[in-house]
Amino acid sequence: MHTLGFAHSKLRKGRVSLPGQVYIVTATTSDRRPVFRDFELACAAARAVAAPRAELIALCWVLMPDHFHALIELVEGSLSQAVGGLKARAAAAVNRVRGTREPVWARAFHDRALRQQDDMLDVARYIICNPLRAGLVRSVREYPFWDAVWVGR
């Protein structure tokens, strides 16, 4: 059995931060609690995720009840710092609404660098179709907590 710290270090093993590189990122909520099933909390987190940041460009993202998927382009700094900052801003927004200082996110996140042969639009479609595959909606258009730079909403 892995200790929590060892499991997190395994996620970081081989992580390379390259400006201009596009990554698929997944972060789960603390203890996989469905924090974002609450509409107000999901709205607060979504506003924080959608806000422009210098260190990354969110090409597309979806906020699920207990996790988050994104396709991001790293602009500057390290991937860990960029994703950590995004998670921190979302957590602060959620906790302002809740009036607490509870943990929102699990410590680690999973990432994969897109390869040149990966079709970025196919990956984006896969990400934003998560609510459909999870049975949360019958059409992606019904789900309010996603965005993609290619879609004018």
Buried (B, 14 or more C-beta within 10 A) or exposed (E): EEEEEEEBEEBEEEBEBEEEEBBBBBBBBBEEBEBBEBEEBBBBBBEBBEEEBEBBBBBBBBBBBBBBBBBBBBEEBBBBBBBBBBBEBBBBBBBEBBEEEEBBBBBBBEBEBBEEEEEBEEBBBBBBBBBBEEEBEEEBEEBBBBBBEEEEE
